[in-house]
Amino acid sequence: MTRRRKFWGWGLEGEGLTPAEQADLLRRMALRFGVAELKAVPPPRIEDLDLRPPRIEPPAGLADRITADPYERALHTYGKSLRDIVRVFRREFGPAPDLVAYPTSEEDVVRILDWCADRRVAVVPFGGGSSVVGGVEPAVGDGYAGTLSLDLGRLDRVLEIDRVSRAARIQAGVLGPALEAQLRPHGLTLRHFPQSFQYSSLGGWIATRSGGHYATLYTHIDEFVEGLRVVTARGVVETRRLPASGAGPAPDRLFIGSEGILGVITEAWMRLQDRPRHRAMAAVFFPDFLTGARAVRALAQSGLFPANCRLLDPHEAGEAGAGDGTRAVLVLGFESADHPVDAALSRALELCRDFGGEPESARSATDDPAVARTGSAGAWRDAFLRAPYAREVLVPAGVVADTYETAVTWDRFEAFYSALVETTERAIREISGHPGWVACRFTHVYPDGPAPYFSFRALTRPADTLAAWEHIKTAVSEAIVRLGGTITHHHAVGRDHRRWYDQELPPLFRAALRAAKAELDPRGILNPGVLVDPA
Ligand SMILES: Cc1cc2nc3c(=O)[nH]c(=O)nc-3n(C[C@H](O)[C@H](O)[C@H](O)COP(=O)(O)OP(=O)(O)OC[C@H]3O[C@@H](n4cnc5c(N)ncnc54)[C@H](O)[C@@H]3O)c2cc1C
């Protein structure tokens, strides 16, 4: 039997931490926060929910593509942010869509958008539903006759492969594993692996400018998009497949990162890669995070472009079992389908030594992905993949466990980093009386600056979790914008980052984006409230 997706958490029903693992996690967390016990909270069941009756009915001609089934409506109410988890466990499903549509072709998408425009029904495109910024929540205000969540999940095929140019035409609803499974027999890969890879889609990655596996060079999905097909409320836009172009502002770039407000991405031509056969990796220890950061800057500016270059501070490293928690760890890796990469790793280790880095023994391999699963680097990787399941245990128990991410130029980085750690700890202390736990790592690095990713935990009463999170989130987001960073390096804007995105965006650019929306979505039905308000 195929297992359903959890409407209340990460992954499939029956997947996640075992009861023993949950108990162990809560015991460790209680110990950290100095309380006697933290209790596991059972997730809600569909029959516990009191969903508002749908305000609209599907049109007869599309009835087999559209459903008002309560499980489907619940599954499409939220993404996977802390705010979402809290509201799910409180059984608050006020924003549930009235209907959920599963188009099986681009023509279906066109017909659904036409019907929604006629009836003034708001449409929220839904890929994997892994948004952590309120991007898929149909919270659109009262100006609409109803809401429809448009799930692209049945558009999940690789349609065409151009082996000569090494590219493929791919439907937007395909999730990461199904995409890679279809490319593997051809020896090809997209090699875009966000942490949410298993339950996020190609269209969602493009719509949010997701950040993947590569720590340098091809960091965002943007670099792999060769051409797009987008169904707008005014018709279909197809951009030309090109390796590059200097012909004016790029049409692709208008839709990459458009978060469902301009149209529904139905297909993309994506640049692919041969599967890597040569890998070399090492973990390097530094006495502290800022010393490691200076080494990473030298690496980022060296032209070596490691595929993996993730610097973990001592808290993050200790938590993941990568080291003993007293030193920062740099997880460094090179890979290639064509040539051995040991020389690049050797040079990178030399650079690290110049900054006092101490390498753990380096490993290299041809054709052996298992090499990534050993040592400190392997420990970190395992913890990384299990982390999404921990939040649905911790958050309902009253642990405010969340992350935020940004990017800033190197000239400002050290002051920026210190101010953000201090702001996060202060905000946590204000709501809970203790400094909590704050950790940082680099997810991506550029010659001109890093993308720091912060994790934090605080303990509150379960009833206060959301208010506590809002307090911390507001404090750090204000600091990020004030100190010259971006409100998001790869998690997108959605509804949750709107306030700060509005401050970051040049006002005339916002006006131009609103004009583009008015042109492509004149009735303002596409994901209202995200990025810009409809006219
Ligand atoms: C555990 C976890 C780990 C994560 N790790 C990463 C990470 O490593 N890197 C990263 O970048 N992000 C990460 N995220 C955030 C999230 O996975 C990304 O934003 C991802 O790109 C969303 O893809 P999705 O298919 O789930 O999109 P959804 O969540 O379904 O949608 C996201 C937004 O895109 C729009 N959209 C979706 N599909 C389409 C389409 N076909 N056409 C037009 N608009 C569309 C939606 O309306 C919404 O606004 C993580 C999230 C979680 C929960």
PDBQT file of the ligand as one rigid body, heavy atoms in Angstrom, charges set to zero:
ROOT
HETATM    1  C1  LIG A 601      13.324  20.244   6.346  1.00  0.00    +0.000 C 
HETATM    2  C2  LIG A 601      13.456  21.315   5.324  1.00  0.00    +0.000 A 
HETATM    3  C3  LIG A 601      14.687  21.546   4.737  1.00  0.00    +0.000 A 
HETATM    4  C4  LIG A 601      14.835  22.547   3.777  1.00  0.00    +0.000 A 
HETATM    5  N1  LIG A 601      16.039  22.695   3.185  1.00  0.00    +0.000 NA
HETATM    6  C5  LIG A 601      16.189  23.604   2.190  1.00  0.00    +0.000 A 
HETATM    7  C6  LIG A 601      17.429  23.738   1.504  1.00  0.00    +0.000 A 
HETATM    8  O1  LIG A 601      18.399  23.024   1.765  1.00  0.00    +0.000 OA
HETATM    9  N2  LIG A 601      17.502  24.666   0.517  1.00  0.00    +0.000 N 
HETATM   10  C7  LIG A 601      16.433  25.445   0.181  1.00  0.00    +0.000 A 
HETATM   11  O2  LIG A 601      16.547  26.258  -0.716  1.00  0.00    +0.000 OA
HETATM   12  N3  LIG A 601      15.261  25.349   0.830  1.00  0.00    +0.000 NA
HETATM   13  C8  LIG A 601      15.096  24.442   1.798  1.00  0.00    +0.000 A 
HETATM   14  N4  LIG A 601      13.884  24.315   2.436  1.00  0.00    +0.000 N 
HETATM   15  C9  LIG A 601      12.755  25.150   2.002  1.00  0.00    +0.000 C 
HETATM   16  C10 LIG A 601      11.941  24.515   0.840  1.00  0.00    +0.000 C 
HETATM   17  O3  LIG A 601      12.191  23.139   0.771  1.00  0.00    +0.000 OA
HETATM   18  C11 LIG A 601      12.304  25.174  -0.470  1.00  0.00    +0.000 C 
HETATM   19  O4  LIG A 601      11.789  26.490  -0.475  1.00  0.00    +0.000 OA
HETATM   20  C12 LIG A 601      11.810  24.416  -1.708  1.00  0.00    +0.000 C 
HETATM   21  O5  LIG A 601      12.390  24.987  -2.845  1.00  0.00    +0.000 OA
HETATM   22  C13 LIG A 601      10.297  24.418  -1.846  1.00  0.00    +0.000 C 
HETATM   23  O6  LIG A 601       9.947  23.460  -2.830  1.00  0.00    +0.000 OA
HETATM   24  P1  LIG A 601       8.499  22.805  -2.816  1.00  0.00    +0.000 P 
HETATM   25  O7  LIG A 601       8.331  21.994  -4.052  1.00  0.00    +0.000 OA
HETATM   26  O8  LIG A 601       8.247  22.103  -1.543  1.00  0.00    +0.000 OA
HETATM   27  O9  LIG A 601       7.593  24.102  -2.949  1.00  0.00    +0.000 OA
HETATM   28  P2  LIG A 601       6.317  24.490  -2.119  1.00  0.00    +0.000 P 
HETATM   29  O10 LIG A 601       6.611  24.558  -0.677  1.00  0.00    +0.000 OA
HETATM   30  O11 LIG A 601       5.180  23.632  -2.547  1.00  0.00    +0.000 OA
HETATM   31  O12 LIG A 601       6.080  25.967  -2.688  1.00  0.00    +0.000 OA
HETATM   32  C14 LIG A 601       7.000  26.990  -2.402  1.00  0.00    +0.000 C 
HETATM   33  C15 LIG A 601       6.572  28.265  -3.150  1.00  0.00    +0.000 C 
HETATM   34  O13 LIG A 601       6.695  28.074  -4.550  1.00  0.00    +0.000 OA
HETATM   35  C16 LIG A 601       5.425  28.177  -5.196  1.00  0.00    +0.000 C 
HETATM   36  N5  LIG A 601       5.389  27.098  -6.201  1.00  0.00    +0.000 N 
HETATM   37  C17 LIG A 601       5.563  25.769  -5.988  1.00  0.00    +0.000 A 
HETATM   38  N6  LIG A 601       5.529  25.112  -7.156  1.00  0.00    +0.000 NA
HETATM   39  C18 LIG A 601       5.311  26.051  -8.128  1.00  0.00    +0.000 A 
HETATM   40  C19 LIG A 601       5.171  25.997  -9.533  1.00  0.00    +0.000 A 
HETATM   41  N7  LIG A 601       5.243  24.850 -10.216  1.00  0.00    +0.000 N 
HETATM   42  N8  LIG A 601       4.950  27.153 -10.198  1.00  0.00    +0.000 NA
HETATM   43  C20 LIG A 601       4.878  28.332  -9.552  1.00  0.00    +0.000 A 
HETATM   44  N9  LIG A 601       5.006  28.437  -8.218  1.00  0.00    +0.000 NA
HETATM   45  C21 LIG A 601       5.220  27.311  -7.515  1.00  0.00    +0.000 A 
HETATM   46  C22 LIG A 601       4.399  28.037  -4.094  1.00  0.00    +0.000 C 
HETATM   47  O14 LIG A 601       3.206  28.705  -4.392  1.00  0.00    +0.000 OA
HETATM   48  C23 LIG A 601       5.127  28.647  -2.915  1.00  0.00    +0.000 C 
HETATM   49  O15 LIG A 601       5.024  30.039  -2.944  1.00  0.00    +0.000 OA
HETATM   50  C24 LIG A 601      13.712  23.339   3.411  1.00  0.00    +0.000 A 
HETATM   51  C25 LIG A 601      12.470  23.089   4.002  1.00  0.00    +0.000 A 
HETATM   52  C26 LIG A 601      12.334  22.090   4.947  1.00  0.00    +0.000 A 
HETATM   53  C27 LIG A 601      11.000  21.836   5.552  1.00  0.00    +0.000 C 
ENDROOT
TORSDOF 0
